[in-house]
Amino acid sequence: EVQLQAFGGGLVQAGGSLRISCKASGFSLFTFDEYDIGWFRQVPGKEREGVSCLSSSTDTTYDALFVKGRFTLTSDNAESTVYLQMNALKPEDTAVYYCASVHFTGGFCSDNGTLIGPEHWGQGTKVTVSS
């Protein structure tokens, strides 16, 4: 069973940067680079929203409009880890950030950075941006 562990969240001032990570493990039939990986975020009282997504089949990332130009998703296949580099952070970026994955045959990345059909979820890492 694939397991995801998100970490690296913390407190940062507005305008600052933070990198969060998502390490995957537990692969059996398939390898890490066959999985689409997405980052989501959620604040209390609101629905979880897609932030950024990596399509394994095309090696393309898709970002939500509200993070374009500020957040960058990268992947290290050797470490089975994806990173979300967050720059120019705003107070409205405050949320719990979750990573999720699905084998590329069972899901896909939407143009707005949402992973469709996630099967595995990490536990979330909290990012707080102070004004």
C-alpha positions in Angstrom: 0.0 0.0 0.0 1.4 3.4 -1.0 1.9 5.7 1.9 2.6 9.4 1.7 4.1 11.6 4.4 4.0 15.4 4.1 6.3 17.5 6.1 8.1 20.8 6.2 5.2 23.2 7.1 5.7 26.0 9.6 5.3 29.7 10.2 6.6 32.2 7.7 6.1 35.9 7.2 4.2 37.3 4.2 6.5 37.6 1.3 8.6 34.7 2.5 9.3 31.3 1.2 8.8 27.7 2.4 9.4 24.3 0.9 7.2 21.4 1.8 7.9 17.8 1.0 5.9 14.6 0.4 7.7 11.4 0.6 6.2 8.2 -0.8 6.8 4.6 0.2 5.2 1.2 0.0 5.4 0.6 -3.8 5.0 -2.9 -4.9 3.5 -3.4 -8.4 4.4 0.0 -9.7 7.1 2.6 -9.3 7.0 6.1 -7.9 7.4 7.7 -11.3 4.2 6.0 -12.5 2.1 8.0 -10.1 0.5 11.4 -10.6 1.1 13.5 -7.5 -1.0 16.4 -6.4 -0.9 19.0 -3.6 -4.1 20.2 -2.0 -4.8 22.6 0.7 -7.7 23.2 3.1 -8.7 25.8 5.7 -11.3 25.2 8.3 -14.8 25.6 7.0 -13.8 25.4 3.3 -13.5 22.6 0.8 -10.1 21.1 0.0 -8.7 22.7 -3.2 -6.1 21.6 -5.6 -2.9 23.6 -5.7 -0.5 21.9 -8.0 -0.3 18.6 -9.8 2.4 16.5 -11.6 1.4 14.3 -14.4 3.8 11.3 -14.5 2.9 10.3 -18.1 3.8 13.7 -19.6 6.1 15.0 -16.8 4.1 18.2 -16.8 3.0 20.2 -13.8 -0.3 22.1 -13.6 -0.9 24.9 -11.2 -4.0 26.6 -9.8 -4.3 30.2 -11.0 -3.9 31.5 -7.4 -0.4 30.1 -7.2 0.9 30.4 -10.7 4.3 32.1 -10.7 4.7 31.7 -7.0 4.6 27.9 -6.3 6.7 25.3 -8.1 6.2 21.5 -7.8 9.3 19.4 -8.4 10.0 15.7 -8.1 13.0 13.6 -7.1 12.3 10.1 -8.4 15.4 8.7 -6.7 14.0 9.8 -3.3 10.4 9.1 -4.1 9.7 12.6 -3.0 7.9 15.6 -4.4 8.4 19.2 -3.2 6.3 22.3 -3.3 8.5 25.4 -3.3 6.3 28.3 -2.2 7.5 31.8 -2.8 5.9 35.2 -2.2 3.6 33.7 0.4 0.5 35.5 1.3 -1.6 35.2 4.5 -4.4 33.6 2.4 -2.0 30.7 1.6 -2.4 29.7 5.3 -3.8 26.2 5.2 -3.1 22.6 5.9 -1.4 21.2 2.8 -1.9 17.6 1.7 -0.3 15.5 -0.9 -2.1 12.8 -2.8 -1.3 10.3 -5.5 -2.9 7.9 -8.0 -1.5 5.6 -10.6 -1.5 7.4 -13.9 -4.0 4.9 -15.3 -6.5 5.7 -12.6 -6.4 9.5 -12.5 -5.1 12.6 -14.0 -4.2 16.2 -13.4 -6.7 18.9 -14.4 -5.6 22.1 -16.0 -6.2 24.0 -12.8 -3.8 22.0 -10.8 -6.2 19.5 -9.2 -5.4 15.8 -9.0 -8.5 13.9 -10.2 -9.1 10.5 -8.6 -6.6 10.5 -5.8 -6.2 7.2 -4.0 -3.6 7.8 -1.4 -3.3 10.8 1.0 -0.6 12.1 3.2 -1.5 13.4 6.7 -1.1 17.1 5.9 1.4 19.7 7.0 0.3 23.1 8.3 1.5 26.3 6.7 0.9 29.6 8.5 1.7 32.9 6.8 1.7 35.9 9.1 0.9 39.4 7.9 
